[in-house]
Amino acid sequence: KYLEDLSLDGPQFTNAALCLVGQLPNIHSLSLRRSNYSRVGLQRLVGLTKLQSLAFSEVSLRDADVQQLKNLSSLTSLSLSGTGVTDGGLQHVSQLRNLKDLDLLGCNDVTDVGMLSLLRLTKLETVQLEGTRVTDEGLLRLAGLSSLKLIQVNETDVTADGVRRFQQRLPNCRVSR
């Protein structure tokens, strides 16, 4: 009941575990690793109105699954590292208007198209794009987010010239490549 931080790691955690997590009204931070959850399980998280940080890692998520998260309005940090999220899933992520940190590490079906959805996240400060298919074009789209402080573009198709052009538009944002 008073638990604020929780990490569930491993295949033994299923939708049933998320049913229990959904009954923890004071949880602020939740990490879910190496497990499989469906939309049914993720729906149990909708009532976690105090949830600020949610991390998925090596979890099989589809774009439709991410839609279940759109009502978590208190989220400021979301990691979708190593999930199956694509540009379509970023349309749902873009409804999380308080998001400051977004990790898309290894989401290799995220492209320049998905960067358009991120423009709705006006509070976004850090974006991890390592291992995505973002190019110079996608990076330049993010120059419209004046709140950005750090973008990581390792293992993408972003070039040194693309970084230079981005930083001309948004000089206070550090780009790591």
C-alpha positions as CSV (number, residue, x, y, z in Angstrom):
1,K,0.0,0.0,0.0
2,Y,2.9,2.4,0.8
3,L,5.3,1.1,-1.8
4,E,6.6,3.8,-4.1
5,D,9.3,2.1,-6.2
6,L,9.0,-1.4,-7.8
7,S,11.0,-3.4,-10.2
8,L,9.7,-6.7,-11.7
9,D,12.4,-8.6,-13.6
10,G,11.9,-11.9,-15.3
11,P,9.4,-14.1,-17.2
12,Q,7.7,-15.2,-14.0
13,F,5.9,-11.8,-13.9
14,T,2.8,-11.8,-16.0
15,N,-0.5,-9.9,-16.3
16,A,-1.4,-11.2,-12.9
17,A,1.5,-9.3,-11.4
18,L,0.3,-6.1,-13.0
19,C,-3.2,-6.7,-11.5
20,L,-1.5,-6.5,-8.1
21,V,0.7,-3.5,-9.1
22,G,-2.5,-1.7,-10.2
23,Q,-3.6,-1.8,-6.5
24,L,-0.6,0.2,-5.3
25,P,-2.0,3.8,-5.3
26,N,1.2,5.4,-4.1
27,I,3.7,3.9,-6.6
28,H,5.8,6.5,-8.3
29,S,8.3,4.4,-10.2
30,L,7.8,1.1,-11.9
31,S,10.3,-1.0,-13.9
32,L,9.3,-4.0,-15.9
33,R,12.0,-6.1,-17.5
34,R,12.2,-9.3,-19.5
35,S,8.5,-10.2,-19.2
36,N,5.5,-10.4,-21.5
37,Y,2.4,-8.3,-20.8
38,S,-0.7,-7.9,-22.8
39,R,-3.1,-5.0,-23.1
40,V,-5.2,-6.7,-20.4
41,G,-2.3,-6.4,-17.9
42,L,-1.3,-2.9,-19.0
43,Q,-4.9,-1.7,-18.5
44,R,-4.3,-2.3,-14.8
45,L,-1.8,0.5,-14.7
46,V,-4.3,3.1,-15.8
47,G,-5.3,3.9,-12.2
48,L,-1.8,4.7,-11.0
49,T,-2.3,8.4,-11.0
50,K,1.0,9.1,-9.1
51,L,3.2,7.1,-11.4
52,Q,6.0,9.3,-12.7
53,S,8.5,6.9,-14.1
54,L,7.7,3.8,-16.1
55,A,10.5,1.6,-17.7
56,F,10.0,-1.3,-20.0
57,S,13.1,-3.2,-21.0
58,E,13.2,-6.3,-23.2
59,V,9.5,-6.5,-23.0
60,S,7.4,-7.4,-26.1
61,L,5.2,-4.4,-26.6
62,R,3.2,-3.5,-29.6
63,D,1.9,0.0,-30.6
64,A,-1.6,-1.0,-29.5
65,D,-0.2,-1.9,-26.1
66,V,1.4,1.5,-25.7
67,Q,-2.1,3.1,-26.2
68,Q,-3.0,1.8,-22.7
69,L,-0.5,4.2,-21.2
70,K,-1.9,7.4,-22.7
71,N,-3.9,8.3,-19.5
72,L,-0.9,8.1,-17.2
73,S,-0.8,11.9,-17.1
74,S,1.8,12.1,-14.3
75,L,4.5,10.3,-16.2
76,T,7.6,12.4,-16.6
77,S,9.9,9.5,-17.6
78,L,9.2,6.6,-20.0
79,S,11.6,3.9,-21.3
80,L,10.5,1.7,-24.1
81,S,14.0,0.2,-24.5
82,G,14.2,-3.0,-26.5
83,T,10.4,-3.1,-27.1
84,G,8.6,-3.5,-30.5
85,V,7.3,0.0,-30.5
86,T,7.2,1.8,-33.9
87,D,6.3,5.2,-35.2
88,G,2.7,4.3,-34.6
89,G,3.3,3.8,-30.9
90,L,4.9,7.2,-30.7
91,Q,1.5,8.7,-31.6
92,H,0.2,7.3,-28.3
93,V,3.3,8.4,-26.4
94,S,2.8,11.9,-27.7
95,Q,-0.3,12.2,-25.5
96,L,1.9,12.0,-22.4
97,R,2.2,15.8,-22.2
98,N,4.3,15.9,-19.0
99,L,7.0,13.6,-20.4
100,K,10.5,15.0,-19.9
101,D,12.6,11.8,-20.5
102,L,12.0,9.3,-23.3
103,D,14.2,6.3,-24.0
104,L,13.7,4.5,-27.3
105,L,17.0,2.5,-27.2
106,G,16.9,-0.4,-29.6
107,C,13.4,0.4,-31.0
108,N,14.6,-0.3,-34.5
109,D,11.3,0.4,-36.1
110,V,11.3,4.0,-35.0
111,T,12.1,6.3,-37.9
112,D,12.0,10.0,-38.9
113,V,8.2,9.8,-39.2
114,G,7.9,9.1,-35.5
115,M,9.8,12.3,-34.6
116,L,6.8,14.3,-35.8
117,S,4.8,12.8,-33.0
118,L,7.4,13.8,-30.4
119,L,6.9,17.4,-31.3
120,R,3.8,17.4,-29.2
121,L,5.9,16.7,-26.1
122,T,6.8,20.3,-25.3
123,K,8.4,19.5,-22.0
124,L,10.8,16.8,-23.4
125,E,14.3,17.3,-22.1
126,T,16.1,14.1,-23.0
127,V,15.6,11.6,-25.8
128,Q,17.5,8.3,-26.3
129,L,17.4,7.3,-30.0
130,E,20.3,4.8,-30.0
131,G,19.5,1.9,-32.3
132,T,16.6,3.5,-34.0
133,R,16.4,4.3,-37.8
134,V,16.4,8.0,-37.3
135,T,18.4,10.1,-39.8
136,D,19.4,13.7,-40.1
137,E,15.9,14.6,-41.2
138,G,14.3,13.2,-38.0
139,L,16.9,14.9,-35.8
140,L,16.2,18.2,-37.5
141,R,12.5,17.8,-36.8
142,L,13.3,17.7,-33.1
143,A,14.9,21.1,-33.3
144,G,11.3,22.4,-32.7
145,L,11.5,21.3,-29.1
146,S,13.1,24.2,-27.3
147,S,13.1,22.3,-24.0
148,L,15.5,19.6,-25.2
149,K,18.8,19.4,-23.4
150,L,20.2,16.0,-24.6
151,I,19.7,13.7,-27.5
152,Q,21.6,10.4,-27.9
153,V,21.9,9.3,-31.5
154,N,24.5,6.5,-31.3
155,E,24.0,3.7,-33.8
156,T,21.6,5.7,-35.9
157,D,22.0,7.2,-39.4
158,V,22.5,10.7,-38.0
159,T,25.6,12.2,-39.5
160,A,28.1,14.8,-38.2
161,D,26.6,17.3,-40.6
162,G,23.1,16.5,-39.3
163,V,24.3,17.2,-35.8
164,R,25.9,20.4,-36.8
165,R,22.7,21.6,-38.5
166,F,20.6,20.6,-35.5
167,Q,22.8,22.5,-33.1
168,Q,22.7,25.6,-35.3
169,R,18.9,25.6,-34.6
170,L,19.0,24.4,-31.0
171,P,22.5,25.3,-29.6
172,N,21.7,24.6,-26.0
173,C,20.9,20.9,-26.7
174,R,23.8,18.5,-26.5
175,V,23.8,15.7,-29.1
176,S,25.7,12.5,-28.2
177,R,26.8,10.3,-31.0
